[in-house]
Amino acid sequence: LAKSSYQTAIQQDPDFFEAYFFLGQMYQSENNPICIEYFTTALDLKPEYPEVRYQLAFSKQIHGRLIEAVDLYKEMVEDTVDFYKNRAFFHLGYIKQFDFSQIDSAIYFYQKALEVDPKHVESWHNLGLCHKEQGNKTKALKSFSKALKFNPEFKISREEAEKLNK
């Protein structure tokens, strides 16, 4: 019903930014790649709105349009809002690590994310995974320890640290 209402709103006002944005979110929650079209239109209407750029980049990332996602994340690292800058660096690291197997580049981007937000648990965890993959047990344990310092309930870092300590 909500989708139908927003579609009707767009038909009546093709410049209704919020309708495109909310439709993008709804389709994204369903893992439907049409969300990219809605976020693209929303970004065209309000390019200054960082949340739209982030949602569009993330949508492109999860739907396999990695180069386009990387380009958007690279634009986001120039953002003045630390939240988006941190997320951009984190996702760049994630793509380098898990999609391109470029561990050194992933480490660089996770470190940049942590410069922006030293308490970003996911960056600490993935940094630990990178160090583990490189065979650097000490650095991996330090990274997992930092993740657990900022979130003692972060189970996957605890499990990784326990594996390394066996």
N, CA and C of each residue as an Amber inpcrd file, in Angstrom:
protein
   498
   0.8280000  -1.1900000   0.0000000   0.0000000   0.0000000   0.0000000
   0.8820000   1.2670000   0.0000000   1.9550000   1.2050000   0.7930000
   2.8460000   2.3660000   0.8480000   3.5030000   2.5970000  -0.5070000
   3.9500000   1.5170000  -1.1500000   4.5780000   1.6590000  -2.4720000
   3.5950000   2.3000000  -3.4540000   2.3760000   1.8290000  -3.4370000
   1.3560000   2.3610000  -4.3310000   1.1260000   3.8500000  -4.0790000
   1.0910000   4.2130000  -2.8140000   0.8860000   5.6240000  -2.4630000
   2.0370000   6.4920000  -2.9590000   3.2670000   6.0060000  -2.7840000
   4.4210000   6.7780000  -3.2580000   4.4560000   6.8390000  -4.7830000
   4.0720000   5.7530000  -5.4560000   4.0190000   5.7680000  -6.9150000
   3.0190000   6.8200000  -7.4080000   1.8680000   6.8560000  -6.7360000
   0.8550000   7.8580000  -7.0820000   1.3960000   9.2660000  -6.8500000
   2.0990000   9.4420000  -5.7520000   2.6790000  10.7570000  -5.4410000
   3.6700000  11.1780000  -6.5190000   4.4790000  10.2350000  -6.9990000
   5.4510000  10.5410000  -8.0500000   4.7440000  10.9130000  -9.3490000
   3.6580000  10.2160000  -9.6480000   2.9000000  10.5410000 -10.8590000
   2.3500000  11.9630000 -10.7910000   1.9500000  12.3720000  -9.6040000
   1.4010000  13.7130000  -9.4410000   2.4910000  14.7720000  -9.3520000
   3.6240000  14.3890000  -8.7720000   4.7390000  15.3290000  -8.6400000
   6.0490000  14.5910000  -8.9110000   6.5200000  14.6130000 -10.1540000
   7.7380000  13.8770000 -10.5240000   9.0000000  14.3470000  -9.7990000
   8.9290000  15.4620000  -9.1100000  10.0780000  15.9650000  -8.3550000
   9.9490000  15.7180000  -6.8540000   9.1010000  14.7820000  -6.4780000
   8.8600000  14.4830000  -5.0610000   9.9830000  13.5870000  -4.5360000
  11.0480000  14.2310000  -4.1000000  12.2700000  13.5630000  -3.6530000
  12.0000000  12.4370000  -2.6580000  11.2520000  12.7420000  -1.6170000
  11.0320000  11.7730000  -0.5440000  10.3900000  10.4840000  -1.0520000
   9.5000000  10.5900000  -2.0230000   8.8480000   9.3930000  -2.5630000
   9.8800000   8.4720000  -3.2140000  10.7850000   9.0410000  -3.9990000
  11.8270000   8.2240000  -4.6220000  12.7240000   7.5880000  -3.5680000
  13.0860000   8.3890000  -2.5700000  13.9750000   7.8850000  -1.5210000
  13.3140000   6.7450000  -0.7430000  12.0800000   6.9380000  -0.3260000
  11.4060000   5.8960000   0.4570000  11.1140000   4.6590000  -0.3760000
  10.7800000   4.8270000  -1.6460000  10.6060000   3.6630000  -2.5170000
  11.9250000   2.9140000  -2.6640000  13.0130000   3.6490000  -2.7960000
  14.3310000   3.0140000  -2.8520000  14.5920000   2.1820000  -1.6170000
  14.2740000   2.7360000  -0.4560000  14.4780000   1.9860000   0.7970000
  13.5960000   0.7470000   0.8700000  12.3660000   0.8780000   0.4490000
  11.4590000  -0.2730000   0.4920000  11.9510000  -1.3950000  -0.4190000
  12.3440000  -1.0350000  -1.6330000  12.8370000  -2.0540000  -2.5610000
  14.1830000  -2.6120000  -2.1030000  15.0070000  -1.7740000  -1.4950000
  16.2820000  -2.2580000  -0.9730000  16.0530000  -3.2920000   0.1280000
  15.0730000  -3.0470000   0.9930000  14.7870000  -3.9980000   2.0740000
  14.3070000  -5.3440000   1.5380000  13.7870000  -5.3380000   0.3140000
  13.3540000  -6.5760000  -0.3460000  14.4620000  -7.1650000  -1.2170000
  15.6280000  -6.5350000  -1.2080000  16.7560000  -6.9470000  -2.0410000
  16.4100000  -6.8940000  -3.5310000  15.6090000  -5.9370000  -3.9070000
  15.1710000  -5.7570000  -5.2860000  16.0480000  -4.6820000  -5.9420000
  16.7650000  -5.0330000  -7.0190000  17.6850000  -4.0640000  -7.6240000
  17.0180000  -2.8240000  -8.2120000  15.7150000  -2.8030000  -8.3130000
  15.0480000  -1.5820000  -8.8010000  15.2820000  -0.4130000  -7.8350000
  15.6830000  -0.7300000  -6.6210000  15.9970000   0.3280000  -5.6540000
  17.0450000   1.2870000  -6.2150000  17.9510000   0.7720000  -7.0380000
  19.0060000   1.6110000  -7.6240000  18.3980000   2.7420000  -8.4510000
  17.3670000   2.4290000  -9.2120000  16.7190000   3.4580000 -10.0370000
  16.1000000   4.5560000  -9.1720000  15.4480000   4.1400000  -8.0930000
  14.8060000   5.1380000  -7.2270000  15.8430000   6.0010000  -6.5100000
  16.9140000   5.3730000  -6.0150000  17.9570000   6.1630000  -5.3640000
  18.6630000   7.0750000  -6.3670000  18.8390000   6.6090000  -7.5940000
  19.4770000   7.4360000  -8.6190000  18.6490000   8.6870000  -8.8870000
  17.3520000   8.5100000  -9.0180000  16.4770000   9.6670000  -9.2560000
  16.4910000  10.6000000  -8.0530000  16.4460000  10.0330000  -6.8570000
  16.4900000  10.8600000  -5.6480000  17.7890000  11.6570000  -5.5950000
  18.9020000  11.0170000  -5.9530000  20.1880000  11.7150000  -5.9520000
  20.2220000  12.8150000  -7.0090000  19.6170000  12.5520000  -8.1590000
  19.5390000  13.5950000  -9.1890000  18.7500000  14.8060000  -8.6840000
  17.7160000  14.5430000  -7.8860000  16.8950000  15.6340000  -7.3630000
  17.5840000  16.3980000  -6.2430000  18.3180000  15.6770000  -5.3880000
  19.0010000  16.3270000  -4.2580000  20.4090000  15.7540000  -4.0950000
  21.3230000  16.1770000  -4.9550000  22.6850000  15.6290000  -4.8890000
  23.4360000  16.0080000  -3.6070000  22.9360000  16.9960000  -2.8930000
  23.6060000  17.4360000  -1.6660000  23.2240000  16.5800000  -0.4550000
  22.3220000  15.6470000  -0.6270000  21.8090000  14.8410000   0.4880000
  22.6600000  13.5770000   0.6240000  23.5600000  13.5140000   1.6210000
  24.5250000  12.4090000   1.6880000  23.8990000  11.0260000   1.9170000
  22.7690000  10.9590000   2.5740000  22.1540000   9.6560000   2.8230000
  21.7460000   8.9720000   1.5200000  21.3170000   9.7490000   0.5510000
  20.9240000   9.1630000  -0.7370000  22.1440000   8.5780000  -1.4420000
  23.2320000   9.3240000  -1.4470000  24.4600000   8.8320000  -2.0870000
  24.9050000   7.5330000  -1.4130000  24.8330000   7.5000000  -0.0870000
  25.2220000   6.2910000   0.6400000  24.3120000   5.1150000   0.2850000
  23.0090000   5.3420000   0.2800000  22.0750000   4.2590000  -0.0370000
  22.2680000   3.7680000  -1.4790000  22.5230000   4.6940000  -2.3830000
  22.7570000   4.3160000  -3.7740000  24.0440000   3.4970000  -3.8960000
  25.1020000   3.9490000  -3.2540000  26.3710000   3.2140000  -3.2980000
  26.2020000   1.8190000  -2.7130000  25.5410000   1.7300000  -1.5700000
  25.3430000   0.4320000  -0.9260000  24.4840000  -0.4780000  -1.8030000
  23.4500000   0.0630000  -2.4070000  22.5950000  -0.7280000  -3.2990000
  23.3920000  -1.2690000  -4.4760000  24.2250000  -0.4260000  -5.0430000
  25.0470000  -0.8840000  -6.1630000  26.0330000  -1.9560000  -5.6930000
  26.5530000  -1.7860000  -4.4970000  27.4830000  -2.7800000  -3.9520000
  26.8000000  -4.1420000  -3.7950000  25.6400000  -4.1590000  -3.1650000
  25.0060000  -5.4540000  -2.8970000  24.4170000  -6.0910000  -4.1510000
  24.2610000  -5.3010000  -5.2080000  23.7300000  -5.8540000  -6.4560000
  24.8220000  -6.0300000  -7.5200000  26.0800000  -6.0460000  -7.0530000
  27.1830000  -6.4260000  -7.9280000  27.7170000  -5.3560000  -8.8590000
  27.2760000  -4.1480000  -8.6990000  27.7920000  -3.0560000  -9.5360000
  28.9200000  -2.3610000  -8.7620000  29.9850000  -3.1300000  -8.5560000
  31.0400000  -2.7440000  -7.6180000  31.8250000  -1.5070000  -8.0500000
  32.1580000  -1.4000000  -9.3130000  32.9450000  -0.2450000  -9.7610000
  32.1480000   1.0410000  -9.5580000  30.8510000   0.9890000  -9.8610000
  30.0050000   2.1660000  -9.6460000  29.8930000   2.4850000  -8.1590000
  29.8020000   1.4460000  -7.3370000  29.7400000   1.6520000  -5.8830000
  31.0350000   2.2900000  -5.3870000  32.1610000   1.7810000  -5.8500000
  33.4620000   2.3350000  -5.4580000  33.5440000   3.8150000  -5.8250000
  33.0960000   4.1570000  -7.0210000  33.1390000   5.5660000  -7.4360000
  32.3070000   6.4450000  -6.4990000  31.1250000   5.9740000  -6.1240000
  30.2780000   6.7530000  -5.2030000  30.9090000   6.8490000  -3.8170000
  31.4650000   5.7420000  -3.3250000  32.1220000   5.7860000  -2.0140000
  33.3150000   6.7390000  -2.0400000  34.0360000   6.7830000  -3.1540000
  35.1680000   7.7110000  -3.2580000  34.7000000   9.1630000  -3.2140000
  33.5320000   9.4280000  -3.7750000  32.9550000  10.7710000  -3.6490000
  32.6040000  11.0590000  -2.1890000  32.1220000  10.0490000  -1.5070000
  31.6690000  10.2320000  -0.1210000  32.8090000  10.5080000   0.8520000
  34.0250000  10.0580000   0.5510000  35.1220000  10.3030000   1.4940000
  35.4470000  11.7850000   1.6120000  34.9280000  12.5740000   0.6830000
  35.1090000  14.0230000   0.7390000  34.0170000  14.6990000   1.5630000
  33.0580000  13.9120000   2.0390000  31.9290000  14.4640000   2.7840000
  32.4160000  15.1240000   4.0690000  31.7190000  16.1570000   4.4810000
  32.0740000  16.8380000   5.7270000  31.4670000  16.1470000   6.9400000
  30.5250000  15.2380000   6.7130000  29.8930000  14.5220000   7.8160000
  30.6780000  13.2400000   8.0620000  31.2540000  13.1260000   9.2580000
  32.1130000  11.9860000   9.5610000  31.4160000  10.6340000   9.4020000
  30.1330000  10.5590000   9.7220000  29.4130000   9.2900000   9.6000000
  29.5440000   8.7390000   8.1850000  29.3040000   9.5800000   7.1820000
  29.3470000   9.1140000   5.7900000  30.7750000   8.8740000   5.3220000
  31.6850000   9.7020000   5.7810000  33.0940000   9.5100000   5.4440000
  33.5690000   8.1640000   5.9880000  33.2430000   7.8810000   7.2420000
  33.6200000   6.6030000   7.8570000  33.0250000   5.4310000   7.0960000
  31.7340000   5.5120000   6.7880000  31.0660000   4.4060000   6.0830000
  31.6560000   4.2020000   4.6940000  32.0140000   5.2890000   4.0330000
  32.6130000   5.1690000   2.7060000  33.9440000   4.4330000   2.7850000
  34.8090000   4.8440000   3.7090000  36.0930000   4.1520000   3.8550000
  35.8740000   2.6770000   4.2240000  34.9270000   2.4230000   5.1350000
  34.6570000   1.0420000   5.5350000  34.2280000   0.1920000   4.3320000
  33.2940000   0.6900000   3.5570000  32.7960000  -0.0910000   2.4220000
  33.8600000  -0.2450000   1.3320000  34.6880000   0.7590000   1.1490000
  35.8040000   0.6020000   0.2130000  36.7220000  -0.5280000   0.6800000
  36.9930000  -0.5550000   1.9750000  37.7960000  -1.6490000   2.5210000
  37.1220000  -2.9950000   2.3380000  35.8340000  -3.0280000   2.5940000
  35.0700000  -4.2690000   2.4700000  35.1320000  -4.8020000   1.0300000
  34.9150000  -3.9260000   0.0720000  34.9520000  -4.3390000  -1.3400000
  36.3540000  -4.8160000  -1.7090000  37.3680000  -4.0940000  -1.2830000
  38.7470000  -4.5040000  -1.5830000  39.0470000  -5.8640000  -0.9530000
  38.5620000  -6.0820000   0.2630000  38.8400000  -7.3290000   0.9740000
  38.0550000  -8.5120000   0.4130000  36.7550000  -8.3700000   0.3400000
  35.9060000  -9.5200000   0.0590000  35.5610000  -9.7130000  -1.4140000
  35.6190000  -8.6580000  -2.2130000  35.2750000  -8.7910000  -3.6240000
  36.5030000  -8.8340000  -4.5320000  37.5530000  -8.0990000  -4.1600000
  38.7270000  -8.0240000  -5.0230000  39.9580000  -8.7230000  -4.4330000
  39.8590000  -9.2130000  -3.2040000  40.9840000  -9.8900000  -2.5250000
  42.2520000  -9.0420000  -2.5250000  42.0900000  -7.7490000  -2.3200000
  43.2190000  -6.8180000  -2.2490000  43.3940000  -6.4100000  -0.7840000
  44.0840000  -7.2650000  -0.0460000  44.1550000  -7.1210000   1.4110000
  44.8910000  -5.8510000   1.8290000  45.9950000  -5.5270000   1.1630000
  46.7260000  -4.3020000   1.5340000  45.8480000  -3.0590000   1.3510000
  45.1030000  -3.0190000   0.2630000  44.1930000  -1.8850000   0.0380000
  43.0830000  -1.8750000   1.0840000  42.5700000  -3.0440000   1.4180000
  41.5240000  -3.1280000   2.4350000  42.0400000  -2.5820000   3.7670000
  43.2320000  -2.9640000   4.1420000  43.8290000  -2.4710000   5.3930000
  43.9150000  -0.9490000   5.3650000  44.3540000  -0.4020000   4.2560000
  44.4510000   1.0510000   4.1230000  43.0910000   1.7080000   4.3830000
  42.0450000   1.2020000   3.7420000  40.7290000   1.8320000   3.8860000
  40.1520000   1.6330000   5.2860000  40.3720000   0.4750000   5.8960000
  39.8950000   0.2890000   7.2770000  40.6200000   1.2430000   8.2250000
  41.9100000   1.4380000   8.0050000  42.6500000   2.3890000   8.8430000
  42.1310000   3.8110000   8.6530000  41.7890000   4.1650000   7.4190000
  41.2090000   5.4860000   7.1630000  39.8490000   5.6140000   7.8710000
  39.0510000   4.5510000   7.8230000  37.7550000   4.5630000   8.5180000
  37.9630000   4.7710000  10.0100000  38.9870000   4.1350000  10.5560000
  39.2480000   4.2440000  11.9950000  39.8390000   5.6030000  12.3730000
  40.4790000   6.2760000  11.4420000  40.9300000   7.6530000  11.7070000
  39.7190000   8.5500000  11.9120000  38.6610000   8.2850000  11.1620000
  37.4420000   9.0900000  11.2620000  36.6450000   8.7020000  12.5040000
  36.5250000   7.3960000  12.7540000  35.7720000   6.9010000  13.9160000
  36.5500000   5.7590000  14.5510000  37.3920000   6.0750000  15.5450000
  38.2320000   5.0490000  16.1720000  37.4520000   3.9480000  16.9050000
  36.1690000   4.1240000  17.0690000  35.3550000   3.1280000  17.7710000
  34.4950000   2.2860000  16.8200000  34.7710000   2.3520000  15.5360000
  33.9660000   1.6050000  14.5600000  34.3330000   0.1190000  14.6240000
  33.4970000  -0.6270000  15.2840000  33.7480000  -2.0300000  15.6060000
  33.9640000  -2.8750000  14.3520000  33.1370000  -2.6770000  13.3370000
  33.2410000  -3.4890000  12.1300000  34.5760000  -3.2660000  11.4170000
  35.0800000  -2.0460000  11.4570000  36.3930000  -1.7850000  10.8430000
  37.4930000  -2.5110000  11.6080000  37.4180000  -2.4720000  12.9340000
  38.4090000  -3.1980000  13.7320000  38.3380000  -4.6960000  13.4430000
  37.1320000  -5.2170000  13.3750000  36.9750000  -6.6570000  13.1170000
  37.5510000  -7.0440000  11.7510000  37.1520000  -6.3210000  10.7090000
  37.6270000  -6.6690000   9.3710000  39.1310000  -6.4410000   9.2210000
  39.6510000  -5.4450000   9.9170000  41.0950000  -5.2410000   9.9400000
  41.7730000  -6.4730000  10.5430000  41.1660000  -7.0060000  11.6050000
  41.6840000  -8.2380000  12.1990000  41.6720000  -9.4010000  11.2260000
  40.6070000  -9.5110000  10.4520000  40.5310000 -10.5790000   9.4360000
  41.6320000 -10.4090000   8.3850000  41.9000000  -9.1680000   8.0140000
  42.9700000  -8.9090000   7.0380000  44.3180000  -9.3420000   7.6000000
  44.5980000  -8.9430000   8.8330000  45.8770000  -9.3260000   9.4550000
  45.9750000 -10.8430000   9.6080000  44.8660000 -11.4700000   9.9470000
  44.8420000 -12.9290000  10.0670000  45.1820000 -13.5640000   8.7190000
  44.5670000 -13.0510000   7.6490000  44.8300000 -13.5950000   6.3160000
  46.2910000 -13.4240000   5.9240000  46.9110000 -12.3520000   6.3830000
  48.3200000 -12.1170000   6.0740000  49.2510000 -12.9100000   6.9960000
  48.6690000 -13.6210000   7.9610000  49.4790000 -14.4280000   8.8680000
  50.0490000 -13.6520000  10.0440000  49.5360000 -12.4410000  10.2870000
  50.0400000 -11.6330000  11.3930000  49.1020000 -11.7860000  12.5880000
  49.3580000 -12.8170000  13.3640000  48.4960000 -13.1690000  14.4980000
  48.4370000 -12.0490000  15.5390000  49.5620000 -11.4240000  15.8310000
  49.6040000 -10.3750000  16.8540000  48.7200000  -9.1890000  16.4700000
  48.8750000  -8.7160000  15.2400000  48.0580000  -7.5910000  14.7940000
  46.5800000  -7.9770000  14.7080000  46.3090000  -9.2050000  14.2930000
  44.9220000  -9.6720000  14.2170000  44.2950000  -9.6710000  15.5990000
  45.0020000 -10.2190000  16.5820000  44.4710000 -10.2560000  17.9480000
  44.2610000  -8.8540000  18.5090000  45.1610000  -7.9420000  18.2080000
  45.0070000  -6.5570000  18.6690000  43.7520000  -5.9280000  18.0570000
  43.5290000  -6.1960000  16.7880000  42.3500000  -5.6280000  16.1240000
  41.0580000  -6.2140000  16.6920000  41.0200000  -7.5330000  16.8690000
  39.8260000  -8.1510000  17.4610000  39.6040000  -7.6390000  18.8840000
  40.7150000  -7.4360000  19.5950000  40.6160000  -6.9110000  20.9640000
  40.0140000  -5.5070000  20.9750000  40.4010000  -4.6850000  20.0210000
  39.8330000  -3.3300000  19.9240000  38.3350000  -3.4030000  19.6180000
  37.9540000  -4.2880000  18.7200000  36.5270000  -4.4450000  18.4120000
  35.7630000  -4.8070000  19.6830000  36.3260000  -5.7270000  20.4530000
  35.6540000  -6.1700000  21.6830000  35.7020000  -5.1040000  22.7800000
  36.7130000  -4.2730000  22.7540000  36.7720000  -3.1670000  23.7180000
  35.5810000  -2.2400000  23.5250000  35.2520000  -1.9600000  22.2590000
  34.1680000  -1.0300000  21.9740000  32.7970000  -1.6970000  21.9440000
  32.7860000  -3.0220000  21.7640000  31.5310000  -3.7770000  21.8450000
  31.8400000  -5.1780000  22.3550000  31.7880000  -5.3610000  23.6900000
  32.1030000  -6.6700000  24.2720000  31.1830000  -7.7990000  23.7920000
  30.0610000  -7.4590000  23.2180000  29.1010000  -8.4590000  22.7370000
  29.3130000  -8.8120000  21.2620000  30.3480000  -8.2880000  20.6490000
  30.5900000  -8.5370000  19.2250000  31.1570000  -9.9510000  19.0630000
  30.2510000 -10.8780000  18.9340000  30.5390000 -12.3100000  18.9900000
  31.5600000 -12.7710000  17.9500000  31.4670000 -12.2510000  16.7380000
  32.3510000 -12.7680000  15.6880000  33.8180000 -12.4050000  15.9390000
  34.0720000 -11.2660000  16.5720000  35.4540000 -10.9300000  16.9240000
  35.9480000 -11.8340000  18.0490000  35.0860000 -12.1240000  19.0040000
  35.4610000 -13.0300000  20.0860000  35.8080000 -14.4210000  19.5310000
  34.9790000 -14.9000000  18.6080000  35.2230000 -16.2200000  18.0030000
  36.5150000 -16.2470000  17.2170000  36.7920000 -15.2060000  16.4620000
  38.0420000 -15.1400000  15.6900000  39.2530000 -15.0990000  16.6160000
  39.1650000 -14.3260000  17.6830000  40.2670000 -14.2450000  18.6310000
  40.5000000 -15.6030000  19.3010000  39.4120000 -16.2740000  19.6550000
  39.5450000 -17.6030000  20.2830000  40.1880000 -18.6010000  19.3250000
  39.8510000 -18.5460000  18.0490000  40.4730000 -19.4370000  17.0500000
  41.9970000 -19.2010000  16.9910000  42.3870000 -17.9260000  17.0540000
  43.8090000 -17.5970000  16.9620000  44.5660000 -18.0030000  18.2320000
  43.8830000 -18.0540000  19.3430000  44.5360000 -18.3900000  20.6210000
  44.6080000 -19.8840000  20.8720000  44.0660000 -20.6880000  19.9710000
  44.1270000 -22.1500000  20.1670000  45.4350000 -22.7070000  19.7030000
